[in-house]
Amino acid sequence: MLKLELPQPLSKGICHSDFHISNILYNNDKFVALLDFDDANYTYLLFDLVGLIESWAWTYNKYEVINLTVAKKIIEEYTKHRPLSNVEQKHLFDVYKLSIFIDSVWFFERGDAEDFYEKRKIDYLDQLGRENFYNVLFT
């Protein structure tokens, strides 16, 4: 999986691009507001879905793997509000990897370029593969 596939028809628009629990304001367990728009930009609409998956489905333990069962539930809930096109479903894997590449630029200083957190995530996704990723999440 050395090459990302980001076809022209992938939907683009304004994304928050930093969607995680610390950027959500609640009042009495009810969603009130989304905060921190400093990373918002015009990009692939899948970036916000990727942020949700990253925040809730990635297991931050010594195995560093994505919990695909949780990811699938996140996608099911997300698509109740914004259905994904077939192209978006087929290339969520690629946008996810792109987001990790972007993070690796921001956090490259974390350690040795031979082995750092984001590289291990990419290695895991490459081992899983685009087709398996799609099949588990969308079929």
C-alpha positions as CSV (number, residue, x, y, z in Angstrom):
1,M,0.0,0.0,0.0
2,L,2.7,2.5,-0.8
3,K,0.4,4.7,-2.9
4,L,-2.6,6.6,-1.6
5,E,-5.6,6.5,-3.9
6,L,-7.5,9.8,-3.6
7,P,-9.8,10.0,-6.7
8,Q,-11.2,13.3,-7.9
9,P,-14.9,12.5,-7.0
10,L,-14.1,12.3,-3.2
11,S,-16.3,14.9,-1.6
12,K,-14.7,18.0,-0.3
13,G,-15.9,20.8,1.9
14,I,-15.2,22.7,5.2
15,C,-14.1,20.2,7.9
16,H,-13.5,20.9,11.6
17,S,-10.5,18.5,11.2
18,D,-9.8,18.2,14.9
19,F,-12.9,16.4,16.1
20,H,-12.4,14.7,19.5
21,I,-13.9,14.8,22.9
22,S,-11.8,17.7,24.2
23,N,-13.4,19.9,21.5
24,I,-17.0,19.2,22.4
25,L,-18.9,21.2,25.0
26,Y,-21.6,19.5,26.9
27,N,-24.2,20.8,29.3
28,N,-26.0,18.2,31.4
29,D,-24.8,15.4,29.1
30,K,-26.3,17.2,26.1
31,F,-24.2,18.4,23.1
32,V,-24.0,22.2,23.2
33,A,-21.2,23.2,20.9
34,L,-18.2,22.2,18.9
35,L,-15.0,24.2,19.8
36,D,-11.5,24.9,18.5
37,F,-11.8,25.6,14.8
38,D,-8.1,26.5,14.3
39,D,-7.6,23.4,12.1
40,A,-10.8,23.8,10.1
41,N,-10.1,23.9,6.4
42,Y,-11.4,22.9,2.9
43,T,-10.5,19.3,2.5
44,Y,-11.9,15.8,2.1
45,L,-15.2,15.5,4.1
46,L,-13.9,12.2,5.4
47,F,-11.4,13.9,7.6
48,D,-14.0,14.5,10.3
49,L,-15.1,10.9,10.2
50,V,-11.4,9.9,10.4
51,G,-11.1,12.1,13.5
52,L,-14.0,10.3,15.2
53,I,-12.5,6.9,14.4
54,E,-9.1,8.0,15.6
55,S,-10.5,9.4,18.9
56,W,-12.8,6.5,19.7
57,A,-11.7,3.3,17.9
58,W,-7.9,3.3,18.1
59,T,-6.6,1.3,21.0
60,Y,-3.8,3.1,22.7
61,N,-2.0,0.2,24.2
62,K,1.2,-1.7,23.3
63,Y,-0.6,-3.3,20.3
64,E,-1.8,0.0,18.8
65,V,-4.5,-1.3,16.6
66,I,-7.8,0.0,15.4
67,N,-10.9,-1.6,16.9
68,L,-12.8,-2.2,13.7
69,T,-16.0,-3.1,15.5
70,V,-16.1,0.3,17.2
71,A,-15.1,2.0,13.9
72,K,-18.0,0.3,12.2
73,K,-20.4,1.6,14.8
74,I,-19.0,5.1,14.5
75,I,-19.4,4.9,10.7
76,E,-23.0,3.6,11.1
77,E,-23.9,6.5,13.3
78,Y,-22.1,9.1,11.2
79,T,-23.8,7.9,8.0
80,K,-27.2,8.6,9.6
81,H,-26.4,12.3,9.3
82,R,-24.1,12.3,6.2
83,P,-24.3,9.2,4.0
84,L,-21.1,8.2,2.3
85,S,-20.8,7.7,-1.4
86,N,-19.4,4.5,-2.7
87,V,-16.1,6.4,-3.6
88,E,-15.9,7.6,0.0
89,Q,-16.4,4.1,1.4
90,K,-13.8,2.7,-1.0
91,H,-11.2,5.3,-0.1
92,L,-11.7,5.9,3.6
93,F,-8.6,3.8,4.1
94,D,-6.6,6.3,2.0
95,V,-7.9,9.4,3.7
96,Y,-7.2,7.8,7.1
97,K,-3.6,7.1,6.1
98,L,-3.3,10.7,4.7
99,S,-4.5,12.0,8.1
100,I,-1.8,9.9,9.9
101,F,0.8,11.2,7.4
102,I,-0.2,14.8,8.2
103,D,0.0,14.0,12.0
104,S,3.4,12.5,11.5
105,V,4.7,15.8,10.1
106,W,3.3,17.7,13.1
107,F,4.8,15.2,15.6
108,F,7.9,13.9,13.8
109,E,9.9,15.0,16.8
110,R,8.4,12.3,18.9
111,G,11.3,10.0,18.2
112,D,13.5,8.1,15.8
113,A,12.3,8.2,12.2
114,E,12.8,4.5,12.1
115,D,10.1,3.9,14.6
116,F,7.5,6.4,15.8
117,Y,3.9,6.3,16.7
118,E,2.4,7.4,13.4
119,K,4.7,5.0,11.5
120,R,3.4,2.1,13.5
121,K,-0.2,3.1,12.7
122,I,0.6,3.2,9.0
123,D,2.4,-0.2,9.2
124,Y,-0.7,-1.6,10.9
125,L,-3.1,-0.3,8.3
126,D,-0.8,-1.5,5.5
127,Q,-0.8,-4.9,7.1
128,L,-4.6,-4.9,7.3
129,G,-4.9,-3.6,3.7
130,R,-7.4,-1.4,1.9
131,E,-9.7,-4.2,0.8
132,N,-9.9,-5.8,4.3
133,F,-10.5,-2.4,5.8
134,Y,-13.4,-1.8,3.4
135,N,-14.8,-5.3,3.8
136,V,-14.9,-5.2,7.6
137,L,-16.4,-1.7,7.8
138,F,-18.8,-1.6,4.9
139,T,-19.9,-5.2,4.0
